[in-house]
């Protein structure tokens, strides 16, 4: 008998070969996808590392500029720069340069590199003085009837009114109250961002005895600069006490409070100045006052060192000339004439109805810090505000 042999061997072989080819192509696809993903992950990781290095460069530049601001005199021609600085525990590096001037601000350009990836970060920084504002508070400002707020420059009387800023960090629109006929020649702002940093008190010699004046005149000079437990300027019967600053600049760190009795006075003589660091309250009785015979606000600067719940009741016999930075204090000022200077506190109240004149020259005095005004990363088309 003749037996028929299967005739589909060729088709089976072709099907098997096709299946193998499909499997092989699929494997190649998966392998290609895996390699692509690995390359993508590696490239993304390199870009992230380069971007982090660029940001680290900006932070380093700001820190070095902060150190430079504490060195006098300032020199715009010697700005910090870094080339190929390695990040700790990493192969990433950054380089940066700084351009600009003290008056206009500084631009940082930082380039980070890692495994062939390059990223660039930029920042615009400016120095901000604690006296950049005429009046600046955390909470509220209250200006009495007919009070007028303007600006002038004590160092150059020929400069006219340049406009003044009064501001509150509170976003409440009622945080700034202008009573009837009060006016501000400038801007009134709420919700401002400001770093109310605590005061850095210099190291001064600790004095054994407090300053205590009763019914007489006590004159102190630079040799009496130091740290005191408290200050009392009191009257004896009808004779007021006077604390007189004479002979140059005096630094006083008063750990406790300062009290001035009725008719008593702190008198800053010609060609002398006083910087007062006060930890407690400033209490002024009736007709007490501070007299700054130089008529320059920078010659009397008061720093409130308490973090909160400090009270400063300040009076002037005639015109007030001075600057106050007390971020934790409720500040009340009364004068028989106009106020000249700058005030920073938790709150501010002007009891007199005269004129408050912000002295723009104070921007060069007092504690200052570098602030980032804008930052951006290339290739962004334009800087974006923080």
C-alpha positions in Angstrom: 0.0 0.0 0.0 1.3 3.5 -0.8 1.3 6.0 2.1 0.9 9.8 1.5 3.6 12.0 3.3 2.6 15.3 4.8 3.1 18.2 2.5 3.1 21.1 5.1 6.7 20.8 6.4 7.7 23.9 4.5 4.8 26.1 5.9 5.6 25.0 9.4 9.2 25.9 9.0 8.2 29.3 7.6 5.8 30.0 10.4 8.4 29.0 13.0 10.9 31.3 11.3 8.4 34.2 11.2 7.6 33.7 14.9 11.3 33.7 15.8 11.8 36.9 13.7 8.9 38.5 15.5 10.2 37.5 18.8 13.7 38.7 17.9 12.4 42.1 16.7 10.3 42.4 19.8 13.3 41.7 22.0 15.3 44.3 20.0 12.5 46.8 20.6 12.5 46.2 24.3 16.2 46.4 24.4 16.2 49.6 22.4 13.5 51.0 24.7 15.4 50.0 27.8 18.6 51.6 26.5 16.7 54.7 25.5 15.1 54.9 28.9 18.5 54.5 30.6 20.0 57.2 28.4 17.0 59.4 29.1 17.3 58.8 32.9 21.0 59.3 32.8 20.6 62.6 30.8 17.9 63.8 33.1 19.9 63.0 36.2 22.9 64.9 34.6 20.7 67.9 33.9 19.3 67.9 37.4 22.8 67.7 38.8 24.0 70.5 36.6 21.0 72.6 37.6 21.6 71.9 41.3 25.2 72.9 40.8 24.2 76.2 39.1 21.8 76.9 42.0 24.5 76.1 44.5 26.7 78.6 42.7 24.1 81.4 43.1 23.9 80.6 46.8 27.6 80.7 47.2 27.8 84.0 45.4 25.2 85.6 47.6 27.0 84.3 50.7 30.3 85.8 49.5 28.7 89.1 48.6 27.2 89.2 52.1 30.7 88.8 53.6 31.9 91.6 51.3 29.3 94.0 52.4 30.7 93.8 56.0 34.1 95.0 54.8 34.7 98.8 54.4 35.2 100.6 52.2 33.1 99.0 49.5 34.8 98.3 46.2 32.7 97.4 43.1 35.9 96.5 41.2 36.7 93.5 43.4 33.6 91.3 43.1 33.8 87.6 43.9 34.1 85.0 41.1 34.6 81.2 41.1 35.8 78.8 38.4 35.1 75.0 38.4 34.3 74.7 42.0 33.4 71.1 42.9 30.4 70.3 45.0 31.1 68.1 48.0 30.6 64.4 47.4 29.8 65.0 43.7 31.5 65.3 40.3 29.3 68.4 39.6 31.0 71.8 39.4 29.9 75.4 39.2 31.5 78.6 38.0 30.0 82.1 38.5 30.7 85.8 37.9 29.0 88.9 39.3 28.5 92.2 37.6 26.9 95.5 38.6 27.3 98.2 41.1 26.3 98.9 44.7 23.9 101.6 43.7 22.0 99.6 41.0 22.3 96.0 42.2 24.3 93.0 41.1 23.6 90.2 38.6 24.9 86.7 39.3 25.4 84.3 36.5 26.2 80.8 37.6 27.0 77.8 35.3 26.7 74.3 36.6 28.2 71.2 34.8 27.9 67.5 35.3 28.6 64.6 32.8 28.4 66.9 29.8 25.2 68.6 30.9 25.4 72.4 31.4 22.8 74.6 33.1 22.8 78.3 33.9 21.1 80.1 36.8 20.9 83.9 37.4 19.9 86.2 40.2 19.6 89.9 40.7 20.5 90.9 44.2 20.4 94.3 46.0 21.4 95.6 49.4 18.4 96.4 51.5 18.9 98.7 54.5 16.6 98.5 57.5 15.9 102.2 56.9 14.9 101.9 53.2 11.3 102.9 54.3 10.1 106.1 56.0 7.9 104.0 58.2 7.7 100.2 58.1 5.7 98.0 60.5 4.6 94.5 60.9 1.1 95.5 62.0 -0.3 99.0 62.0 0.5 102.7 61.3 -1.6 105.5 62.8 -1.0 109.1 61.7 -2.9 111.8 63.5 -4.9 114.7 62.1 -3.1 117.0 59.6 0.1 114.9 59.7 2.2 115.3 56.5 4.7 112.7 55.4 7.5 113.7 53.0 11.1 113.0 52.3 14.4 114.9 52.3 18.1 114.2 52.3 20.0 115.6 55.3 23.4 115.1 53.6 22.4 117.3 50.7 19.8 119.9 51.5 19.6 120.9 47.8 17.8 117.6 47.0 14.1 118.2 47.0 11.3 115.8 48.2 12.0 112.5 46.4 8.9 110.7 47.7 8.5 108.4 50.7 7.4 104.8 51.3 5.3 103.9 54.3 4.3 100.3 54.5 2.9 97.5 56.6 3.6 93.8 56.3 0.0 93.2 57.1 -2.3 92.6 54.1 -5.2 94.2 56.0 -6.1 97.5 54.2 -7.0 99.1 57.5 -3.5 98.4 58.9 -2.5 102.0 57.8 -4.8 104.7 59.1 -4.5 108.4 58.0 -6.7 110.6 60.1 -8.4 113.7 58.8 -6.3 115.9 56.5 -3.2 113.6 56.9 -1.3 113.1 53.7 1.6 111.1 52.3 3.8 112.5 49.5 4.7 109.0 48.2 3.4 105.5 48.4 1.3 103.8 51.0 1.7 100.0 50.8 0.2 97.0 52.6 1.3 93.3 52.4 5.0 94.2 51.8 7.6 91.4 52.2 10.4 92.4 54.5 12.7 90.3 56.7 12.4 91.8 60.1 15.7 90.4 61.3 16.7 90.6 65.0 19.4 93.1 65.9 23.0 92.1 66.1 24.4 93.7 69.3 28.1 94.5 69.2 30.3 93.2 72.0 30.8 96.1 74.4 32.6 96.2 77.8 30.2 95.2 80.6 29.8 98.0 83.1 29.4 97.2 86.8 27.0 100.1 87.6 23.9 101.2 85.7 23.5 104.8 84.5 21.6 106.7 87.1 21.0 110.5 86.9 18.9 112.4 89.4 18.5 116.1 89.3 21.9 116.9 87.7 23.8 116.7 84.4 25.8 113.5 83.7 28.1 113.8 80.7 29.4 110.6 79.1 31.6 110.1 76.1 33.2 107.3 74.0 35.1 106.0 77.1 31.7 105.2 78.7 30.5 103.1 75.8 29.4 99.7 77.2 26.7 97.4 78.4 24.5 98.6 81.2 21.8 96.9 83.2 19.4 99.9 82.9 19.3 103.7 82.5 17.4 106.1 84.8 17.3 109.9 84.1 15.1 111.3 86.9 14.2 114.7 88.4 14.9 115.7 92.0 12.2 118.0 93.2 12.0 120.7 90.5 15.4 119.9 89.0 15.4 117.6 86.0 18.1 115.1 85.2 20.1 115.4 82.0 22.1 112.6 80.3 24.5 114.4 78.0 26.4 112.7 75.1 29.5 114.6 74.3 33.0 114.1 72.9 32.3 111.8 70.0 30.3 108.6 69.3 28.9 106.6 72.1 27.5 103.0 72.0 25.2 102.0 74.8 23.7 98.5 75.2 21.0 98.7 77.8 19.9 95.2 78.8 16.9 96.4 80.7 14.7 99.5 80.3 15.3 103.2 80.0 13.2 105.7 82.1 13.1 109.4 81.8 11.3 111.4 84.5 9.3 114.6 84.1 11.2 117.4 82.3 14.3 115.2 82.0 16.4 115.0 78.8 18.9 113.0 76.8 21.0 115.6 75.1 23.3 114.8 72.1 25.8 117.6 71.8 27.2 119.0 68.6 29.7 116.7 66.8 28.6 113.7 69.0 26.3 110.8 68.3 24.6 107.9 70.1 23.7 104.4 69.1 21.4 102.8 71.7 20.7 99.1 71.9 17.7 98.7 74.2 16.4 95.4 75.5 13.5 96.7 77.6 10.9 99.5 77.4 11.6 103.2 76.8 9.4 105.2 79.2 9.2 109.0 78.9 7.2 111.0 81.5 5.6 114.4 80.9 7.8 117.0 79.2 10.7 114.6 78.9 12.6 114.6 75.6 15.5 113.7 73.4 17.5 116.6 71.9 19.8 116.0 68.9 21.7 119.2 68.5 23.3 118.1 65.2 19.8 118.0 63.6 21.0 114.8 61.7 18.9 111.7 62.2 21.9 109.3 61.8 23.4 110.8 64.9 20.8 109.1 67.1 19.9 105.5 66.2 17.9 103.3 68.5 17.8 99.5 68.1 15.2 97.6 70.0 16.6 94.2 70.7 13.5 92.5 72.2 11.8 90.1 69.9 8.3 91.2 70.9 6.2 93.2 73.3 8.6 96.1 73.6 7.2 99.6 74.1 9.0 102.7 73.0 7.4 106.0 74.1 9.6 108.6 72.5 9.4 112.4 73.0 11.4 115.4 71.7 11.6 118.9 73.3 11.5 120.5 69.8 12.1 118.7 66.6 12.8 115.0 66.6 15.9 113.8 64.7 16.6 110.0 64.9 16.1 106.6 63.5 14.5 103.6 65.2 14.7 99.9 64.2 12.8 97.8 66.7 10.9 95.0 64.9 9.2 93.8 68.1 8.2 97.2 69.5 5.1 99.4 69.7 6.5 102.8 68.8 4.8 106.0 69.9 6.5 109.4 69.0 5.5 112.8 70.2 7.3 116.1 69.4 6.7 119.8 69.7 8.0 120.1 66.2 8.5 118.0 63.1 9.9 114.5 63.0 13.0 113.7 60.9 14.3 110.1 60.4 12.9 106.6 59.9 10.9 104.2 62.0 10.7 100.4 61.8 8.7 98.4 64.4 5.7 96.2 65.1 3.4 99.3 65.1 3.9 103.0 64.8 1.8 106.0 66.0 2.6 109.6 65.4 0.9 111.6 68.2 1.8 115.1 66.9 0.1 116.7 63.9 3.2 118.1 62.4 5.3 116.9 59.5 7.2 113.6 59.3 10.3 113.9 57.1 12.0 110.7 56.0 15.7 111.2 55.7 16.9 109.3 52.6 20.5 109.5 53.8 19.6 106.8 56.4 19.8 104.2 53.6 23.5 104.3 54.1 23.2 103.6 57.9 22.0 100.9 60.1 22.0 97.1 59.5 21.7 96.0 55.9 21.3 92.7 54.1 21.4 91.4 50.6 18.0 90.4 49.1 17.2 88.5 45.9 15.0 90.7 43.8 14.6 88.3 40.9 15.9 84.9 39.9 15.7 82.9 36.6 17.2 80.0 34.7 18.4 80.1 31.2 17.1 79.5 28.5 14.0 81.1 30.1 13.1 84.1 27.9 12.8 86.6 30.7 13.4 86.8 34.5 10.4 85.9 36.6 9.7 87.6 39.9 10.2 85.5 43.0 
